[in-house]
Amino acid sequence: MKEEITFEDFLKVDIRVGTIIEVHDFPKARKPAYQLHIDFGDLGIKKSSAQITDLYTKEELLNRQVSSIINFKPRQIANFMSECLVLGVYNDDEHVVLLQASDTIKNGEQVS
C-alpha cells in the first residue's frame, strides 16, 4: 500500500474520459508501446504513450474510451511527448488492462 493522502491531495488529480482517435506503433520506446491520440472534447486532443500492446491491437483501441490523468506535466519518452497517463491495472500475467466506464461518456467528463 502507498502512503496515505488527504482528500485535498486526491482533488489535485484530474481524471477525465476521452476517446482514442489515433493509434500508432512506437518502435523507439524501450518496452513495446503505442502512441495514442485521445480526444478529451473541449479540453482538446492529448497524446500518450501506453504499454498495452500485449492485450490490445491498434484496431481494438481505435474509438475506445479510456480514463486518463490529464494534469501531469508532459513527459518526453524517446522522440514522443506524452501529455497524459492512460489508467489501467496489471493482471496476473503483468499485462495492463485498461480502466473504462461501463457506458459511453461525453469526452472530457471528469471522473469523481
CNS distance restraints for C-alpha pairs under 8 A (distance, minus, plus):
assign (resid   5 and name CA) (resid   9 and name CA) 6.01 0.50 0.50
assign (resid   5 and name CA) (resid  10 and name CA) 7.24 0.50 0.50
assign (resid   6 and name CA) (resid  10 and name CA) 6.61 0.50 0.50
assign (resid   7 and name CA) (resid  11 and name CA) 6.31 0.50 0.50
assign (resid   8 and name CA) (resid  12 and name CA) 6.73 0.50 0.50
assign (resid   9 and name CA) (resid  13 and name CA) 7.43 0.50 0.50
assign (resid  13 and name CA) (resid  69 and name CA) 6.79 0.50 0.50
assign (resid  13 and name CA) (resid  71 and name CA) 6.84 0.50 0.50
assign (resid  14 and name CA) (resid  69 and name CA) 5.53 0.50 0.50
assign (resid  14 and name CA) (resid  70 and name CA) 5.85 0.50 0.50
assign (resid  14 and name CA) (resid  71 and name CA) 5.75 0.50 0.50
assign (resid  14 and name CA) (resid 110 and name CA) 7.09 0.50 0.50
assign (resid  14 and name CA) (resid 111 and name CA) 7.75 0.50 0.50
assign (resid  15 and name CA) (resid  67 and name CA) 6.51 0.50 0.50
assign (resid  15 and name CA) (resid  68 and name CA) 5.36 0.50 0.50
assign (resid  15 and name CA) (resid  69 and name CA) 4.40 0.50 0.50
assign (resid  15 and name CA) (resid  70 and name CA) 6.24 0.50 0.50
assign (resid  15 and name CA) (resid 110 and name CA) 5.74 0.50 0.50
assign (resid  15 and name CA) (resid 111 and name CA) 5.33 0.50 0.50
assign (resid  15 and name CA) (resid 112 and name CA) 7.82 0.50 0.50
assign (resid  16 and name CA) (resid  40 and name CA) 7.41 0.50 0.50
assign (resid  16 and name CA) (resid  67 and name CA) 5.59 0.50 0.50
assign (resid  16 and name CA) (resid  68 and name CA) 5.49 0.50 0.50
assign (resid  16 and name CA) (resid  69 and name CA) 6.44 0.50 0.50
assign (resid  16 and name CA) (resid  70 and name CA) 6.86 0.50 0.50
assign (resid  16 and name CA) (resid 107 and name CA) 7.80 0.50 0.50
assign (resid  16 and name CA) (resid 108 and name CA) 5.47 0.50 0.50
assign (resid  16 and name CA) (resid 109 and name CA) 5.45 0.50 0.50
assign (resid  16 and name CA) (resid 110 and name CA) 4.41 0.50 0.50
assign (resid  16 and name CA) (resid 111 and name CA) 5.59 0.50 0.50
assign (resid  17 and name CA) (resid  40 and name CA) 6.70 0.50 0.50
assign (resid  17 and name CA) (resid  65 and name CA) 6.59 0.50 0.50
assign (resid  17 and name CA) (resid  66 and name CA) 5.65 0.50 0.50
assign (resid  17 and name CA) (resid  67 and name CA) 4.59 0.50 0.50
assign (resid  17 and name CA) (resid  68 and name CA) 6.43 0.50 0.50
assign (resid  17 and name CA) (resid 105 and name CA) 7.03 0.50 0.50
assign (resid  17 and name CA) (resid 106 and name CA) 7.43 0.50 0.50
assign (resid  17 and name CA) (resid 107 and name CA) 5.55 0.50 0.50
assign (resid  17 and name CA) (resid 108 and name CA) 5.34 0.50 0.50
assign (resid  17 and name CA) (resid 109 and name CA) 5.56 0.50 0.50
assign (resid  17 and name CA) (resid 110 and name CA) 6.54 0.50 0.50
assign (resid  17 and name CA) (resid 111 and name CA) 7.18 0.50 0.50
assign (resid  18 and name CA) (resid  38 and name CA) 5.80 0.50 0.50
assign (resid  18 and name CA) (resid  39 and name CA) 5.23 0.50 0.50
assign (resid  18 and name CA) (resid  40 and name CA) 4.57 0.50 0.50
assign (resid  18 and name CA) (resid  41 and name CA) 7.35 0.50 0.50
assign (resid  18 and name CA) (resid  65 and name CA) 5.41 0.50 0.50
assign (resid  18 and name CA) (resid  66 and name CA) 5.60 0.50 0.50
assign (resid  18 and name CA) (resid  67 and name CA) 6.51 0.50 0.50
assign (resid  18 and name CA) (resid  68 and name CA) 7.49 0.50 0.50
assign (resid  18 and name CA) (resid 106 and name CA) 7.79 0.50 0.50
assign (resid  18 and name CA) (resid 107 and name CA) 4.68 0.50 0.50
assign (resid  18 and name CA) (resid 108 and name CA) 5.80 0.50 0.50
assign (resid  18 and name CA) (resid 109 and name CA) 7.91 0.50 0.50
assign (resid  19 and name CA) (resid  38 and name CA) 5.32 0.50 0.50
assign (resid  19 and name CA) (resid  39 and name CA) 5.15 0.50 0.50
assign (resid  19 and name CA) (resid  40 and name CA) 6.86 0.50 0.50
assign (resid  19 and name CA) (resid  63 and name CA) 5.60 0.50 0.50
assign (resid  19 and name CA) (resid  64 and name CA) 5.53 0.50 0.50
assign (resid  19 and name CA) (resid  65 and name CA) 4.26 0.50 0.50
assign (resid  19 and name CA) (resid  66 and name CA) 6.28 0.50 0.50
assign (resid  19 and name CA) (resid 107 and name CA) 6.53 0.50 0.50
assign (resid  20 and name CA) (resid  36 and name CA) 6.55 0.50 0.50
assign (resid  20 and name CA) (resid  37 and name CA) 5.81 0.50 0.50
assign (resid  20 and name CA) (resid  38 and name CA) 4.33 0.50 0.50
assign (resid  20 and name CA) (resid  39 and name CA) 6.29 0.50 0.50
assign (resid  20 and name CA) (resid  61 and name CA) 6.63 0.50 0.50
assign (resid  20 and name CA) (resid  62 and name CA) 5.47 0.50 0.50
assign (resid  20 and name CA) (resid  63 and name CA) 5.07 0.50 0.50
assign (resid  20 and name CA) (resid  64 and name CA) 5.58 0.50 0.50
assign (resid  20 and name CA) (resid  65 and name CA) 6.29 0.50 0.50
assign (resid  20 and name CA) (resid  66 and name CA) 7.39 0.50 0.50
assign (resid  21 and name CA) (resid  36 and name CA) 7.62 0.50 0.50
assign (resid  21 and name CA) (resid  37 and name CA) 5.73 0.50 0.50
assign (resid  21 and name CA) (resid  38 and name CA) 5.70 0.50 0.50
assign (resid  21 and name CA) (resid  39 and name CA) 6.51 0.50 0.50
assign (resid  21 and name CA) (resid  62 and name CA) 5.77 0.50 0.50
assign (resid  21 and name CA) (resid  63 and name CA) 5.65 0.50 0.50
assign (resid  22 and name CA) (resid  36 and name CA) 5.74 0.50 0.50
assign (resid  22 and name CA) (resid  37 and name CA) 4.99 0.50 0.50
assign (resid  22 and name CA) (resid  38 and name CA) 7.22 0.50 0.50
assign (resid  22 and name CA) (resid  62 and name CA) 6.33 0.50 0.50
assign (resid  23 and name CA) (resid  34 and name CA) 6.44 0.50 0.50
assign (resid  23 and name CA) (resid  35 and name CA) 5.76 0.50 0.50
assign (resid  23 and name CA) (resid  36 and name CA) 4.82 0.50 0.50
assign (resid  23 and name CA) (resid  37 and name CA) 6.62 0.50 0.50
assign (resid  23 and name CA) (resid  58 and name CA) 5.76 0.50 0.50
assign (resid  23 and name CA) (resid  61 and name CA) 7.21 0.50 0.50
assign (resid  23 and name CA) (resid  62 and name CA) 6.58 0.50 0.50
assign (resid  24 and name CA) (resid  34 and name CA) 5.56 0.50 0.50
assign (resid  24 and name CA) (resid  35 and name CA) 5.05 0.50 0.50
assign (resid  24 and name CA) (resid  36 and name CA) 6.60 0.50 0.50
assign (resid  24 and name CA) (resid  58 and name CA) 7.28 0.50 0.50
assign (resid  25 and name CA) (resid  33 and name CA) 6.78 0.50 0.50
assign (resid  25 and name CA) (resid  34 and name CA) 4.85 0.50 0.50
assign (resid  25 and name CA) (resid  35 and name CA) 6.21 0.50 0.50
assign (resid  26 and name CA) (resid  32 and name CA) 7.18 0.50 0.50
assign (resid  26 and name CA) (resid  33 and name CA) 5.58 0.50 0.50
assign (resid  26 and name CA) (resid  34 and name CA) 5.10 0.50 0.50
assign (resid  26 and name CA) (resid  35 and name CA) 5.84 0.50 0.50
assign (resid  27 and name CA) (resid  32 and name CA) 7.27 0.50 0.50
assign (resid  27 and name CA) (resid  33 and name CA) 7.65 0.50 0.50
assign (resid  28 and name CA) (resid  78 and name CA) 6.10 0.50 0.50
assign (resid  28 and name CA) (resid  79 and name CA) 7.29 0.50 0.50
assign (resid  29 and name CA) (resid  33 and name CA) 6.45 0.50 0.50
assign (resid  29 and name CA) (resid  77 and name CA) 6.98 0.50 0.50
assign (resid  29 and name CA) (resid  78 and name CA) 6.07 0.50 0.50
assign (resid  31 and name CA) (resid  51 and name CA) 7.03 0.50 0.50
assign (resid  32 and name CA) (resid  51 and name CA) 5.96 0.50 0.50
assign (resid  32 and name CA) (resid  52 and name CA) 7.79 0.50 0.50
assign (resid  32 and name CA) (resid  53 and name CA) 6.36 0.50 0.50
assign (resid  33 and name CA) (resid  49 and name CA) 6.46 0.50 0.50
assign (resid  33 and name CA) (resid  50 and name CA) 5.27 0.50 0.50
assign (resid  33 and name CA) (resid  51 and name CA) 4.16 0.50 0.50
assign (resid  33 and name CA) (resid  52 and name CA) 6.13 0.50 0.50
assign (resid  33 and name CA) (resid  53 and name CA) 5.83 0.50 0.50
assign (resid  34 and name CA) (resid  49 and name CA) 5.74 0.50 0.50
assign (resid  34 and name CA) (resid  50 and name CA) 5.39 0.50 0.50
assign (resid  34 and name CA) (resid  51 and name CA) 6.50 0.50 0.50
assign (resid  34 and name CA) (resid  52 and name CA) 7.12 0.50 0.50
assign (resid  34 and name CA) (resid  53 and name CA) 6.88 0.50 0.50
assign (resid  35 and name CA) (resid  47 and name CA) 7.05 0.50 0.50
assign (resid  35 and name CA) (resid  48 and name CA) 5.88 0.50 0.50
assign (resid  35 and name CA) (resid  49 and name CA) 4.73 0.50 0.50
assign (resid  35 and name CA) (resid  50 and name CA) 6.57 0.50 0.50
assign (resid  36 and name CA) (resid  47 and name CA) 5.52 0.50 0.50
assign (resid  36 and name CA) (resid  48 and name CA) 5.12 0.50 0.50
assign (resid  36 and name CA) (resid  49 and name CA) 6.17 0.50 0.50
assign (resid  36 and name CA) (resid  50 and name CA) 7.23 0.50 0.50
assign (resid  37 and name CA) (resid  45 and name CA) 6.44 0.50 0.50
assign (resid  37 and name CA) (resid  46 and name CA) 5.74 0.50 0.50
assign (resid  37 and name CA) (resid  47 and name CA) 4.56 0.50 0.50
assign (resid  37 and name CA) (resid  48 and name CA) 6.56 0.50 0.50
assign (resid  38 and name CA) (resid  45 and name CA) 5.36 0.50 0.50
assign (resid  38 and name CA) (resid  46 and name CA) 5.32 0.50 0.50
assign (resid  38 and name CA) (resid  47 and name CA) 6.18 0.50 0.50
assign (resid  38 and name CA) (resid  48 and name CA) 7.71 0.50 0.50
assign (resid  39 and name CA) (resid  44 and name CA) 6.03 0.50 0.50
assign (resid  39 and name CA) (resid  45 and name CA) 4.45 0.50 0.50
assign (resid  39 and name CA) (resid  46 and name CA) 6.67 0.50 0.50
assign (resid  39 and name CA) (resid 107 and name CA) 6.67 0.50 0.50
assign (resid  39 and name CA) (resid 108 and name CA) 7.76 0.50 0.50
assign (resid  40 and name CA) (resid  44 and name CA) 5.30 0.50 0.50
assign (resid  40 and name CA) (resid  45 and name CA) 5.79 0.50 0.50
assign (resid  40 and name CA) (resid  46 and name CA) 7.39 0.50 0.50
assign (resid  40 and name CA) (resid 107 and name CA) 4.79 0.50 0.50
assign (resid  40 and name CA) (resid 108 and name CA) 4.23 0.50 0.50
assign (resid  40 and name CA) (resid 109 and name CA) 7.92 0.50 0.50
assign (resid  41 and name CA) (resid  45 and name CA) 7.50 0.50 0.50
assign (resid  41 and name CA) (resid 106 and name CA) 7.60 0.50 0.50
assign (resid  41 and name CA) (resid 107 and name CA) 4.77 0.50 0.50
assign (resid  41 and name CA) (resid 108 and name CA) 5.05 0.50 0.50
assign (resid  42 and name CA) (resid 107 and name CA) 7.94 0.50 0.50
assign (resid  42 and name CA) (resid 108 and name CA) 6.62 0.50 0.50
assign (resid  43 and name CA) (resid 108 and name CA) 6.32 0.50 0.50
assign (resid  46 and name CA) (resid  82 and name CA) 7.95 0.50 0.50
assign (resid  46 and name CA) (resid  83 and name CA) 5.80 0.50 0.50
assign (resid  46 and name CA) (resid  84 and name CA) 6.64 0.50 0.50
assign (resid  47 and name CA) (resid  81 and name CA) 7.21 0.50 0.50
assign (resid  47 and name CA) (resid  82 and name CA) 5.38 0.50 0.50
assign (resid  47 and name CA) (resid  83 and name CA) 5.29 0.50 0.50
assign (resid  47 and name CA) (resid  84 and name CA) 6.51 0.50 0.50
assign (resid  48 and name CA) (resid  81 and name CA) 7.55 0.50 0.50
assign (resid  48 and name CA) (resid  82 and name CA) 4.43 0.50 0.50
assign (resid  48 and name CA) (resid  83 and name CA) 5.72 0.50 0.50
assign (resid  48 and name CA) (resid  84 and name CA) 5.46 0.50 0.50
assign (resid  48 and name CA) (resid  85 and name CA) 6.33 0.50 0.50
assign (resid  48 and name CA) (resid  86 and name CA) 7.08 0.50 0.50
assign (resid  49 and name CA) (resid  77 and name CA) 7.62 0.50 0.50
assign (resid  49 and name CA) (resid  80 and name CA) 7.87 0.50 0.50
assign (resid  49 and name CA) (resid  82 and name CA) 5.77 0.50 0.50
assign (resid  49 and name CA) (resid  85 and name CA) 7.85 0.50 0.50
assign (resid  50 and name CA) (resid  85 and name CA) 7.94 0.50 0.50
assign (resid  50 and name CA) (resid  86 and name CA) 6.93 0.50 0.50
assign (resid  51 and name CA) (resid  96 and name CA) 7.33 0.50 0.50
assign (resid  52 and name CA) (resid  56 and name CA) 6.15 0.50 0.50
assign (resid  52 and name CA) (resid  95 and name CA) 7.13 0.50 0.50
assign (resid  52 and name CA) (resid  96 and name CA) 5.76 0.50 0.50
assign (resid  52 and name CA) (resid  97 and name CA) 7.63 0.50 0.50
assign (resid  53 and name CA) (resid  57 and name CA) 6.50 0.50 0.50
assign (resid  54 and name CA) (resid  95 and name CA) 6.35 0.50 0.50
assign (resid  54 and name CA) (resid  96 and name CA) 7.85 0.50 0.50
assign (resid  55 and name CA) (resid  95 and name CA) 6.95 0.50 0.50
assign (resid  55 and name CA) (resid  96 and name CA) 7.39 0.50 0.50
assign (resid  55 and name CA) (resid  97 and name CA) 7.37 0.50 0.50
assign (resid  56 and name CA) (resid  60 and name CA) 6.03 0.50 0.50
assign (resid  56 and name CA) (resid  61 and name CA) 6.55 0.50 0.50
assign (resid  57 and name CA) (resid  61 and name CA) 6.41 0.50 0.50
assign (resid  58 and name CA) (resid  62 and name CA) 6.32 0.50 0.50
assign (resid  60 and name CA) (resid  64 and name CA) 7.34 0.50 0.50
assign (resid  65 and name CA) (resid 100 and name CA) 6.47 0.50 0.50
assign (resid  65 and name CA) (resid 101 and name CA) 7.67 0.50 0.50
assign (resid  65 and name CA) (resid 104 and name CA) 7.52 0.50 0.50
assign (resid  66 and name CA) (resid  86 and name CA) 6.83 0.50 0.50
assign (resid  66 and name CA) (resid  87 and name CA) 7.42 0.50 0.50
assign (resid  66 and name CA) (resid  98 and name CA) 7.02 0.50 0.50
assign (resid  66 and name CA) (resid  99 and name CA) 6.40 0.50 0.50
assign (resid  66 and name CA) (resid 100 and name CA) 5.06 0.50 0.50
assign (resid  66 and name CA) (resid 101 and name CA) 7.58 0.50 0.50
assign (resid  67 and name CA) (resid  86 and name CA) 6.01 0.50 0.50
assign (resid  67 and name CA) (resid  87 and name CA) 5.73 0.50 0.50
assign (resid  67 and name CA) (resid  99 and name CA) 6.20 0.50 0.50
assign (resid  67 and name CA) (resid 100 and name CA) 5.82 0.50 0.50
assign (resid  67 and name CA) (resid 101 and name CA) 7.84 0.50 0.50
assign (resid  67 and name CA) (resid 111 and name CA) 7.90 0.50 0.50
assign (resid  68 and name CA) (resid  84 and name CA) 6.32 0.50 0.50
assign (resid  68 and name CA) (resid  85 and name CA) 5.21 0.50 0.50
assign (resid  68 and name CA) (resid  86 and name CA) 4.24 0.50 0.50
assign (resid  68 and name CA) (resid  87 and name CA) 5.42 0.50 0.50
assign (resid  69 and name CA) (resid  84 and name CA) 5.61 0.50 0.50
assign (resid  69 and name CA) (resid  85 and name CA) 5.09 0.50 0.50
assign (resid  69 and name CA) (resid  86 and name CA) 6.58 0.50 0.50
assign (resid  69 and name CA) (resid  87 and name CA) 7.35 0.50 0.50
assign (resid  70 and name CA) (resid  83 and name CA) 6.95 0.50 0.50
assign (resid  70 and name CA) (resid  84 and name CA) 4.62 0.50 0.50
assign (resid  70 and name CA) (resid  85 and name CA) 6.66 0.50 0.50
assign (resid  71 and name CA) (resid  84 and name CA) 6.93 0.50 0.50
assign (resid  72 and name CA) (resid  83 and name CA) 7.05 0.50 0.50
assign (resid  72 and name CA) (resid  84 and name CA) 6.26 0.50 0.50
assign (resid  72 and name CA) (resid  85 and name CA) 7.60 0.50 0.50
assign (resid  73 and name CA) (resid  83 and name CA) 6.90 0.50 0.50
assign (resid  74 and name CA) (resid  81 and name CA) 6.32 0.50 0.50
assign (resid  74 and name CA) (resid  82 and name CA) 5.51 0.50 0.50
assign (resid  74 and name CA) (resid  83 and name CA) 4.44 0.50 0.50
assign (resid  74 and name CA) (resid  84 and name CA) 7.05 0.50 0.50
assign (resid  75 and name CA) (resid  81 and name CA) 5.61 0.50 0.50
assign (resid  75 and name CA) (resid  82 and name CA) 5.15 0.50 0.50
assign (resid  75 and name CA) (resid  83 and name CA) 6.57 0.50 0.50
assign (resid  76 and name CA) (resid  80 and name CA) 5.78 0.50 0.50
assign (resid  76 and name CA) (resid  81 and name CA) 4.52 0.50 0.50
assign (resid  76 and name CA) (resid  82 and name CA) 6.17 0.50 0.50
assign (resid  77 and name CA) (resid  81 and name CA) 6.08 0.50 0.50
assign (resid  77 and name CA) (resid  82 and name CA) 6.78 0.50 0.50
assign (resid  86 and name CA) (resid  98 and name CA) 7.71 0.50 0.50
assign (resid  87 and name CA) (resid  98 and name CA) 6.10 0.50 0.50
assign (resid  87 and name CA) (resid  99 and name CA) 5.76 0.50 0.50
assign (resid  88 and name CA) (resid  96 and name CA) 5.67 0.50 0.50
assign (resid  88 and name CA) (resid  97 and name CA) 5.17 0.50 0.50
assign (resid  88 and name CA) (resid  98 and name CA) 4.11 0.50 0.50
assign (resid  88 and name CA) (resid  99 and name CA) 4.95 0.50 0.50
assign (resid  89 and name CA) (resid  95 and name CA) 7.98 0.50 0.50
assign (resid  89 and name CA) (resid  96 and name CA) 5.34 0.50 0.50
assign (resid  89 and name CA) (resid  97 and name CA) 5.20 0.50 0.50
assign (resid  89 and name CA) (resid  98 and name CA) 6.52 0.50 0.50
assign (resid  89 and name CA) (resid  99 and name CA) 7.16 0.50 0.50
assign (resid  90 and name CA) (resid  94 and name CA) 5.08 0.50 0.50
assign (resid  90 and name CA) (resid  95 and name CA) 5.23 0.50 0.50
assign (resid  90 and name CA) (resid  96 and name CA) 4.51 0.50 0.50
assign (resid  90 and name CA) (resid  97 and name CA) 6.12 0.50 0.50
assign (resid  91 and name CA) (resid  95 and name CA) 5.55 0.50 0.50
assign (resid  91 and name CA) (resid  96 and name CA) 6.37 0.50 0.50
assign (resid  91 and name CA) (resid  97 and name CA) 6.63 0.50 0.50
assign (resid 101 and name CA) (resid 105 and name CA) 7.38 0.50 0.50
assign (resid 105 and name CA) (resid 109 and name CA) 7.05 0.50 0.50
